[in-house]
């Protein structure tokens, strides 16, 4: 007979929390490794391409899974277009600052173009993802309402 260990909800929840923490540590280590190789060691992209693709893949997977189950990633109820624009501008500024500090980029026109591109891409991406998320949440609410109506 096969042994099976019964775990209560608390143990399962703690295991999931530990796995989530390990995931965060792994992602942060990948990002730090990429930044060190790119900007400090001046390594060619081929040296850290696998790490970079893994990091991008992890991000895409997390977003798709959250959107597919209707998890509100950014608290859409309090997120306005004005806040999103401000966050996009801040992201563009951080990106340009990191390029200046880490890569030593000094060409003003390149920095302006990068700032504008990052700001626009950040704004549009989050706007689209927020709208997809809202639609998915409405769809889930409709399904739950239909299930409740059938039970009555």
C-alpha positions as CSV (number, residue, x, y, z in Angstrom):
1,X,0.0,0.0,0.0
2,X,1.3,3.4,-0.9
3,X,1.9,5.9,1.9
4,X,0.3,9.3,1.6
5,X,0.9,12.1,4.0
6,X,-2.1,14.3,4.6
7,X,-1.2,18.0,4.9
8,X,-3.4,20.6,6.4
9,X,-4.1,24.0,4.8
10,X,-1.5,25.8,6.9
11,X,1.3,23.5,5.9
12,X,0.4,23.7,2.2
13,X,0.1,27.5,2.5
14,X,3.6,27.8,4.1
15,X,5.1,25.6,1.4
16,X,3.6,27.7,-1.3
17,X,4.9,30.9,0.5
18,X,8.4,29.4,0.7
19,X,8.3,28.4,-3.0
20,X,7.1,32.0,-3.9
21,X,10.0,33.4,-1.9
22,X,12.5,31.1,-3.7
23,X,11.0,32.2,-7.0
24,X,11.5,35.9,-6.1
25,X,15.1,35.2,-5.0
26,X,15.8,33.4,-8.3
27,X,14.4,36.1,-10.5
28,X,16.3,38.8,-8.6
29,X,19.5,36.8,-8.9
30,X,19.0,36.4,-12.7
31,X,18.4,40.1,-13.0
32,X,21.5,41.0,-11.0
33,X,23.6,38.5,-12.9
34,X,22.5,40.0,-16.2
35,X,23.2,43.6,-15.1
36,X,26.6,42.7,-13.8
37,X,27.6,40.8,-16.9
38,X,26.3,43.5,-19.2
39,X,27.4,46.7,-17.5
40,X,30.3,45.7,-15.2
41,X,32.0,42.9,-17.1
42,X,31.1,44.2,-20.6
43,X,30.2,40.7,-21.6
44,X,28.8,39.9,-25.1
45,X,25.1,39.2,-25.3
46,X,25.8,35.6,-26.2
47,X,27.2,35.1,-22.7
48,X,24.0,36.0,-20.8
49,X,21.4,35.5,-23.5
50,X,19.9,32.4,-21.9
51,X,19.5,34.1,-18.5
52,X,17.9,37.1,-20.3
53,X,15.5,34.9,-22.2
54,X,14.6,33.0,-19.0
55,X,13.9,36.3,-17.2
56,X,11.7,37.6,-20.1
57,X,9.9,34.2,-20.3
58,X,9.2,34.2,-16.6
59,X,7.7,37.7,-16.8
60,X,5.5,36.8,-19.7
61,X,4.4,33.5,-18.1
62,X,3.4,35.3,-14.9
63,X,1.4,38.0,-16.7
64,X,-0.4,35.5,-18.9
65,X,-1.3,33.2,-16.0
66,X,-2.5,36.2,-13.9
67,X,-4.6,37.5,-16.7
68,X,-6.1,34.1,-17.6
69,X,-7.4,33.6,-14.1
70,X,-8.5,37.2,-13.6
71,X,-6.1,38.2,-10.9
72,X,-6.0,42.0,-10.5
73,X,-2.3,42.6,-10.8
74,X,-2.2,46.4,-10.4
75,X,-5.4,47.1,-8.4
76,X,-7.3,48.5,-11.5
77,X,-10.0,50.1,-9.3
78,X,-7.5,52.7,-8.0
79,X,-5.4,52.9,-11.1
80,X,-6.3,56.0,-13.3
81,X,-4.8,57.0,-16.6
82,X,-3.1,59.9,-14.8
83,X,-1.4,57.6,-12.3
84,X,-0.4,55.3,-15.2
85,X,1.1,58.2,-17.1
86,X,3.1,59.3,-14.0
87,X,4.3,55.8,-13.5
88,X,5.3,55.5,-17.1
89,X,7.3,58.8,-16.9
90,X,9.0,57.6,-13.7
91,X,9.9,54.3,-15.4
92,X,11.4,56.2,-18.4
93,X,13.4,58.3,-16.0
94,X,14.7,55.3,-14.1
95,X,15.7,53.5,-17.4
96,X,17.6,56.6,-18.6
97,X,19.3,57.1,-15.2
98,X,20.4,53.5,-15.2
99,X,21.8,53.8,-18.7
100,X,23.7,56.9,-17.7
101,X,25.1,55.4,-14.6
102,X,25.7,51.8,-15.7
103,X,26.5,52.2,-19.4
104,X,28.0,55.6,-19.3
105,X,25.8,56.8,-22.1
106,X,26.2,60.5,-22.6
107,X,24.5,61.3,-25.9
108,X,21.5,63.5,-25.1
109,X,19.4,62.7,-28.2
110,X,19.8,58.9,-27.5
111,X,18.7,59.5,-23.9
112,X,15.7,61.5,-25.0
113,X,14.7,58.9,-27.6
114,X,15.1,56.1,-25.0
115,X,13.1,58.0,-22.4
116,X,10.2,58.7,-24.9
117,X,10.2,55.1,-26.2
118,X,10.2,53.5,-22.7
119,X,7.5,55.9,-21.5
120,X,5.2,55.2,-24.4
121,X,5.8,51.4,-24.4
122,X,5.2,51.3,-20.6
123,X,2.1,53.3,-20.8
124,X,0.5,51.4,-23.7
125,X,1.5,48.0,-22.4
126,X,0.0,48.6,-19.0
127,X,-3.1,50.2,-20.5
128,X,-3.7,47.2,-22.7
129,X,-3.0,44.7,-20.0
130,X,-5.3,46.6,-17.5
131,X,-8.2,46.6,-20.1
132,X,-7.7,42.9,-20.8
133,X,-7.7,42.2,-17.0
134,X,-10.9,44.2,-16.5
135,X,-12.6,42.3,-19.3
136,X,-11.5,39.0,-17.8
137,X,-12.7,39.9,-14.4
138,X,-16.1,40.9,-15.8
139,X,-16.3,37.6,-17.7
140,X,-15.5,35.7,-14.4
141,X,-18.2,37.8,-12.6
142,X,-20.7,37.0,-15.3
143,X,-19.9,33.2,-15.0
144,X,-20.2,33.3,-11.3
145,X,-23.5,35.2,-11.5
146,X,-24.8,32.6,-14.1
147,X,-23.8,29.8,-11.7
148,X,-25.6,31.4,-8.8
149,X,-28.8,31.9,-10.9
150,X,-28.7,28.2,-11.9
151,X,-28.5,27.1,-8.3
152,X,-31.5,29.1,-7.2
